[in-house]
Each structure stands twice: as C-alpha cells, then as structure tokens.
C-alpha cells in the first residue's frame, strides 16, 4: 500500500481526553480503532485488542485512539450510553465520537478513511501517513509486527512520504 496522508478526524465529543487532532499526536504512531457499542466483533475483539496495544507499547511511541463510528442503531448509541459503556468496559484511552453531516448516513471520518464497517483499524505513522487500514479482526501478532515496523522506521530515520512500509508477512496471506 502506498502511504497516503491521514485526513483530519471529524468529532463531536471526546471521552478520556481533551479533543485531539492528528497534529497533537505528531511524532507518535497512531493506532486508530473504530467501533460501535452494539457491534459484537468490536466488544469481543476490537476494543480488547486496542487495550492490549496500549498496555504493550510505550505511550511515547504509540497513541491508541478509539473512534465511536455509528452507522446504525443511532437512537441507542448516545453520548450518555457511550460514557457508561466506556466505564463498564474500562476503556481508558481517548475516544472521539465520529461526526455526521446526515444523521442517517455514514459518519464523516469513517467516510474520509474509506472504512467498510466496524471494527476497523488504521495505523498512522509519526508524520501522519496511513500505513495500514484493516477491517475485522487482525491477529495480534501480525498487528504487533506492523506497529513495530512503523516504530522502527522512525528509529532508523526513515519517515518521508516517498518510503512506503512493506506490510508484515502473515502466514496464509503472504506479503504485500
């Protein structure tokens, strides 16, 4: 995948943090995980994986950001419900609420990032380039290798847009 600049997030509210932008996190690798409270895959896999990433990687290198990206069941997934959900599931990393320009349509950030659903994961390097975009469950080992690769890229001084990251080799999937 050729690296492309990450688009600004469009959020209406933040939990566990003051409002954040890509610029606020420049210099760190960003793991952006999208989810919905009523998404079984998000609750069973996506959010626990984000928690493990936050516990595993140094926060000075990696920022874990959640994005509540509602595209169905709008009436049930209110900010009040989300606040209780985050407390109940002990989600401590920053979580933004994806904005809508059409209440019945897809959220703005989800559309900007061309995401197909939840859970989705976007890996953004230290200079703001998208290095990976995935939908559904990504095995921990493969994702950890991808994150480590992007961290290492900075450590050896490779951060320019001209140098794209080769995706980690995944058994059964090959290398990209």
N, C-alpha and C positions, 0 to 999 in steps of 0.2 A: 504494500500500500504506500503510495506516495504521501508524504506528510502534507497536510493542509492546515491552515490556521484555524484554531478553535474560535467559534463565534461567541459573542457575549451571551451570558445567561440572561433570560428574562424571568425575573422572580417577583412575586408579590409579597412574600414574607419569608423570614428566616427563623429557624429554631436552633438552639445551642450555639448561637453565634450572632454577631452583628452582621449586617448584609456584607456579602463577599463578592468580589469580581475576579476575573482571571488575572488582572493586573495585581491585585492584592496578594496573589499566590505565585507570582512570577519568581522563578528560581527554584521552585519545588515541582516535583512530578505530581500531577493531579490525577486521582482515581475518582472519576465521576460516575456514581451508580444511580440509575433511575429506578424508581419503584412506585407501587401503589399499595396502600394498606390492605386492600382486598385481593391482592394478587398472591395466590398460594406459592408460586415459584419465588416471589420476592421475599416472602416471610420465611420459607424453608431454606432457601439457598442464597439469594442475592444479598439481603441485609446481614445475615451471619458472616458471609464472606467479606463484606466491607468491614465488619467489626474485626475479623481476623487480620485483615490487611493493616488496619490501624494499630493493632497490637503488635504486629510483626515488624513493620518498617519504622525507621526513625522519622519522627514528625518534622524534623528539619529537612528531610529529603522528600517525604511523601505526604500530601494532603488528601485525606479521604473526604469527599463531599457527596452527600445524598441529595437527590432531586426528586421531590414528590411530583410525579408526572401523571396527572389524572386525565384519562381519556374515556372513562366510563364510570358509571355509578357516582356522578358528580354530587348529588344531594347527600350521599352518605359520607363522602370524604372531605369534610370541612376542616378548617384550621383547628377547631376545638377537638375534633376527633383525632386529628393527626398529633396534636400535642399529647393527648392521653396515650395514643399508640406508641409514640417515641419513649415516653416514660415507662410504659409497661414492658416494652422490649429492650429497655436500657440502651437506646441508641444515643450515644453521646457526641458523635461527630456532627459537624454543621449540616443542616438540611434546609434547602430552599424549596419554596413552592413554585412550580413552573406556572408562568402566566398564560392566560388565554386572551385572544382577541375575539374569539367566538366561543361562548360558553359551552356549546355542544360540539365544538371541533377539537382538533389536536392541540396540545399545548405548544407554545412558541419555541421553547428551547428544544423540545423533542423534534419539532419540525426542522429547525435550523441544523440540528445534528443528524438528520435523516434516520432517526431511530424507528424501529418497527414495532416496538412494544416494550413491556417490562417483564423481567428485569433486563436492563441494558447496561453496558459498561463502556465508558470512554476513557482511554488513557491519554493524557496530555503531557507533553514533555515540558522541561523547565523554561522554554522560550515561547510556549503557547501553541505548539503544533500537535495535531492529533496523530498519535502513533498506533492506536488500536481502537476499534469500535466493535463491540460484540453484543449479541442478543441471546438471551437464555443463559443457561449455566455454562460457565467457563471453569474447567478444572483448576483447583488451587495451585497445583504445581506449575501448570502452563502459564497461568496468570502471574504467579510469583516470578517466573523466569522472564516474562515480558517486562514487568516492573523493574526487576534488577537490571535488565538490559538497558532500559531508558535511564536509570540512575547511573549506570556505568558509563554511558555515553558522555554524560557531563564530566564524570571523573577523569576521562581521558581527553577532555576538551573538544568533543565533537557535539556541537549544538546548533549548527547552521541549518537552514531550511534545505540546502542542497543535499544534505546527507540523510537519507531516509533509513529508518530502522528496519532490518530484516526481522520478520516475525519469528518467534521461537518455534522450533520444530516440535510438533505434537504427534506422539505415536498414533498411527492410524489416519492422521490428517496430512502428514508430510510437512514440508517447509514452504513458506510463502515468499 
